[in-house]
């Protein structure tokens, strides 16, 4: 089983006057793990359902390998699908649940059993073949759903928020299980999630969507370190946003006036869009902030939360903006309390400027 490429070309999906997906194009490489990430209503599940053939595009094309499957029914696309709900048949054994897609394809009984046993072995559940779904844990049921999705060796595996019903520890365990299986099979995976950490942890690349439009496509590092716009910056991970005045902007970067009056310089690579006019927004991650003696932004500390590896400072600048800093507990930070005034600064390459 090897993955194939998937092409989405200028996809549009509309329901009457409502456009759920608008002019989205994606090229997914063979064997790639792509996460579709976005809030509710962003269009991510609609794209997945269109790939699966459950929804029909208003415009655009869907390619699996070299095949145009835009109008092809689901059962002729050779894709595997894992839903948010496991959808296991409660009256069937684990083995029969996994073999069911093969039965629908007319595979002989003995061959169905052999292939089902092989698929269960891949998800490390061979010894559970004779059990009923109710006798399994949530994580085991999810692995049965995975085995059922891969039993007929699909070209592409589609997953619609498959881990959202699991608790934190089990979810992390299943993330590793899915990655292990993906590496073992070499299959192409398209994975829908609204969980930013899940997308960053699992995916080779992430497509961030909002209001049916693609906001940014890139590696987890690209999205986190170099968000293309303010939406991506605020949606992927924690971010502080400061309103700043633009003092000058040119080919070598920009200089801005921070709340509190200090000046900060940003290199050209940290500027997204054109910060024309007097105002712009500076974004900086909480973990990139450190107390400084000069420059930066003067703040009043409102909360100090110890969380083991880090200390979370919740502070407020003089213009009322809340600023959060996450500082390592071994960074030598002097004890702070509510009401203390400090200055928070950052390295020039740690901030990003948006128009």
C-alpha positions in Angstrom: 0.0 0.0 0.0 1.6 3.3 -1.1 0.1 6.7 -1.1 -0.8 8.8 -4.2 -1.0 12.5 -4.8 -4.2 14.4 -4.2 -5.0 17.5 -6.1 -7.7 20.1 -5.2 -8.1 22.7 -8.0 -10.1 25.9 -7.3 -12.7 24.0 -5.3 -15.9 25.8 -4.5 -18.8 24.3 -2.6 -22.0 26.4 -2.2 -25.4 25.7 -0.7 -27.7 28.2 -2.3 -26.5 31.6 -1.2 -24.0 30.2 1.3 -20.5 29.4 0.1 -18.9 26.9 2.4 -15.6 26.6 0.4 -14.4 29.3 -1.9 -11.6 28.8 -4.5 -9.4 26.5 -2.5 -6.5 24.8 -4.2 -4.2 22.2 -2.6 -1.5 19.9 -3.9 -0.9 16.9 -1.6 2.2 14.8 -2.3 2.2 11.0 -2.2 2.6 9.7 1.3 2.1 13.2 2.8 0.2 13.9 6.0 -1.9 17.0 5.5 -4.0 18.5 8.3 -6.9 20.8 7.5 -7.1 23.1 10.5 -9.7 25.8 11.2 -12.5 26.8 13.5 -16.1 25.6 13.1 -17.5 26.8 9.8 -14.1 27.2 8.2 -14.8 24.7 5.4 -12.4 22.0 6.5 -14.9 19.2 6.9 -16.7 20.2 3.6 -13.4 19.8 1.8 -12.9 16.4 3.3 -16.4 15.3 2.4 -15.9 16.5 -1.1 -12.7 14.5 -1.4 -14.6 11.5 -0.2 -17.5 12.0 -2.7 -20.1 12.7 0.0 -20.4 16.3 -1.2 -20.4 17.6 -4.7 -18.4 20.7 -5.8 -20.1 23.7 -7.3 -16.8 24.4 -9.2 -13.3 23.0 -9.4 -11.7 19.5 -9.7 -10.6 16.7 -7.4 -7.7 14.5 -8.6 -6.5 11.3 -6.9 -3.3 10.3 -8.6 -3.8 11.1 -12.2 -7.6 10.3 -12.0 -10.2 13.1 -12.1 -12.7 11.8 -9.6 -14.8 15.0 -9.3 -18.0 13.3 -10.4 -17.0 9.7 -9.4 -19.1 8.1 -6.6 -17.5 7.4 -3.3 -17.2 3.6 -3.8 -15.2 4.2 -7.0 -12.5 6.4 -5.4 -10.6 3.8 -3.4 -10.3 6.0 -0.3 -10.4 5.0 3.4 -12.5 7.0 5.8 -12.3 7.3 9.6 -15.1 9.4 11.1 -15.4 11.3 14.4 -17.8 8.6 15.6 -16.3 5.1 15.2 -19.6 3.8 13.6 -18.8 0.2 14.5 -21.6 -2.4 14.2 -22.4 -3.4 17.8 -23.8 -6.8 16.8 -20.6 -7.8 14.9 -17.3 -9.0 16.2 -14.2 -6.9 15.7 -13.1 -9.2 12.9 -16.5 -8.9 11.1 -16.5 -5.1 11.5 -13.1 -4.9 9.8 -14.1 -7.3 7.1 -17.4 -5.6 6.3 -16.0 -3.3 3.5 -14.5 -6.4 1.9 -17.9 -8.2 2.1 -19.5 -5.2 0.3 -16.9 -5.5 -2.4 -17.7 -9.2 -3.0 -14.5 -10.6 -1.5 -14.7 -14.3 -0.6 -15.2 -15.2 3.1 -11.9 -16.8 3.7 -10.0 -14.0 2.0 -12.0 -11.5 4.0 -11.0 -13.2 7.3 -7.3 -13.2 6.2 -7.2 -9.6 5.2 -9.1 -8.5 8.4 -6.7 -10.4 10.6 -3.8 -8.7 8.7 -5.3 -5.2 9.2 -5.9 -5.8 12.9 -2.3 -6.9 13.2 -1.2 -3.6 11.7 -3.1 -1.7 14.5 -1.9 -4.2 17.1 -5.3 -5.7 17.9 -5.0 -9.2 16.4 -5.8 -10.8 19.7 -9.1 -8.8 20.0 -10.6 -10.1 16.7 -13.3 -12.2 18.4 -14.5 -9.5 20.8 -17.5 -7.3 20.4 -17.0 -3.5 20.2 -18.6 -3.0 23.6 -15.8 -5.0 25.1 -13.2 -2.5 23.9 -11.9 0.8 25.2 -12.4 4.0 23.3 -8.8 3.9 22.0 -9.2 0.3 20.9 -12.5 1.0 19.1 -10.7 3.8 17.2 -8.0 1.4 16.2 -10.6 -1.0 14.9 -12.1 1.9 12.8 -8.6 2.5 11.5 -8.2 -1.2 10.6 -11.5 -1.1 8.8 -10.4 1.9 6.8 -7.2 0.3 5.6 -8.3 -3.3 5.1 -8.9 -2.8 1.3 -5.6 -0.9 0.8 -7.0 2.5 -0.1 -4.9 5.0 -2.0 -5.8 7.8 0.5 -6.9 7.8 4.1 -9.3 10.6 5.2 -9.9 11.3 8.8 -12.6 13.6 10.2 -11.6 14.7 13.8 -11.1 11.1 14.8 -9.6 11.8 18.2 -11.9 14.5 19.5 -13.9 12.0 21.7 -10.8 10.7 23.5 -9.3 12.0 26.7 -6.0 13.8 26.6 -3.7 10.9 27.4 -5.5 8.5 25.0 -5.6 11.1 22.3 -1.8 11.6 22.5 -1.4 7.8 22.4 -3.6 7.6 19.3 -1.7 10.4 17.6 1.5 8.3 17.9 -0.4 5.2 16.7 -1.7 7.0 13.6 1.8 8.3 12.8 3.3 4.9 13.2 0.7 3.4 10.9 1.2 6.1 8.3 4.9 5.5 8.2 4.4 1.8 8.0 1.9 2.0 5.1 3.3 5.0 3.3 -0.3 6.1 2.8 -1.4 9.7 2.0 -3.4 11.1 4.9 -5.8 14.1 5.0 -6.8 14.8 8.6 -9.4 17.3 9.7 -9.0 18.9 13.2 -9.8 22.1 15.0 -7.0 21.4 17.6 -3.9 23.4 16.7 -1.5 21.3 18.8 -2.8 18.2 17.2 -2.2 19.6 13.7 1.3 20.9 14.6 2.3 17.6 16.2 1.1 15.2 13.5 1.1 16.9 10.1 3.9 17.3 7.5 2.0 20.4 6.3 -1.1 22.2 7.6 -3.7 24.1 5.6 -5.3 26.8 7.8 -8.9 27.7 6.7 -11.3 30.5 7.7 -14.7 31.3 6.2 -14.2 28.8 3.4 -10.9 30.3 2.3 -7.3 29.0 2.5 -5.3 31.4 4.8 -1.9 29.6 4.7 -0.4 26.3 3.7 2.9 25.3 5.2 4.9 23.2 7.6 4.0 23.5 11.3 7.2 25.5 11.8 6.2 27.9 9.0 2.8 28.5 10.5 4.1 29.0 14.0 7.2 31.1 13.2 6.0 33.0 10.1 2.2 33.3 10.1 1.0 34.9 6.8 -1.7 37.1 8.4 -3.2 38.1 11.7 -5.8 35.3 11.6 -3.2 32.6 11.4 -1.1 34.3 14.0 -3.9 34.3 16.4 -5.3 30.9 15.6 -2.1 28.8 15.7 -0.7 28.9 19.2 -0.8 31.7 21.7 0.0 35.2 20.5 0.2 38.7 22.0 -1.0 41.6 19.7 0.2 45.1 20.3 -1.0 48.2 18.4 2.1 50.2 17.4 2.9 53.3 15.4 5.0 52.9 12.3 8.0 55.3 12.4 9.6 54.1 9.1 9.4 51.2 6.7 11.7 50.2 3.9 13.6 47.5 2.2 15.7 46.8 5.3 12.8 46.5 7.7 10.6 48.7 9.9 10.8 50.7 13.1 7.8 51.1 15.3 6.8 53.0 18.4 5.7 50.6 21.2 3.1 51.2 23.9 5.0 53.1 26.5 7.1 55.0 24.0 10.1 52.7 23.3 11.2 52.1 19.7 11.6 48.6 18.2 13.1 47.5 15.0 12.0 44.6 12.8 14.0 43.0 10.0 12.2 42.8 6.6 11.6 39.1 7.0 9.4 39.7 10.0 7.0 42.0 8.1 3.8 40.4 6.7 2.1 42.7 4.2 2.8 46.4 3.9 2.6 48.3 7.1 1.6 51.5 5.4 0.0 54.3 7.4 0.6 55.3 11.0 -0.7 52.2 12.7 0.1 48.5 12.5 -0.1 45.4 14.8 3.0 43.7 16.3 2.6 40.1 17.2 5.0 38.2 19.6 4.6 34.8 21.2 4.5 34.6 25.0 7.5 32.3 25.2 9.6 34.9 23.3 9.1 37.6 25.9 11.6 38.3 28.7 12.0 40.9 31.4 14.4 43.7 30.2 16.0 46.7 31.9 15.4 49.1 29.0 13.1 49.2 25.9 10.3 46.8 25.4 6.9 47.5 26.9 6.3 48.6 30.5 3.6 46.5 32.2 2.0 45.9 35.5 1.9 42.3 36.6 -1.7 41.0 37.3 -1.1 37.3 37.8 1.9 34.9 38.3 1.0 31.3 37.6 3.6 28.6 38.3 3.2 25.5 36.0 6.3 23.5 36.5 8.6 24.1 33.6 7.4 27.7 33.1 6.0 30.7 34.9 3.0 32.4 33.2 3.0 36.1 33.7 -0.3 37.9 32.9 0.4 41.6 32.7 -1.2 44.8 31.3 0.4 47.6 29.5 -0.4 51.3 30.2 -2.8 51.4 27.2 -4.8 48.5 28.7 -3.5 45.6 26.5 -3.2 42.3 28.2 0.2 40.7 27.6 1.2 37.1 28.5 4.7 35.9 29.0 5.8 32.3 29.5 9.3 32.2 31.1 11.3 29.1 32.0 11.5 28.5 35.8 15.2 28.1 35.5 15.7 31.4 33.7 16.7 33.2 36.9 13.6 35.4 37.1 13.3 37.2 40.4 10.1 36.5 42.2 7.2 38.7 41.0 3.8 39.5 42.5 0.6 41.2 41.5 1.2 45.0 41.1 4.9 44.8 40.3 6.0 46.9 37.3 8.5 45.4 34.8 9.4 45.8 31.2 8.9 43.0 28.7 11.1 42.8 25.6 12.1 40.4 22.8 14.7 39.8 20.1 14.0 41.6 16.8 13.5 38.3 15.0 10.9 37.1 17.6 8.2 39.6 16.6 6.1 39.9 13.4 4.4 43.0 12.0 1.0 43.0 10.3 -0.5 45.8 8.4 
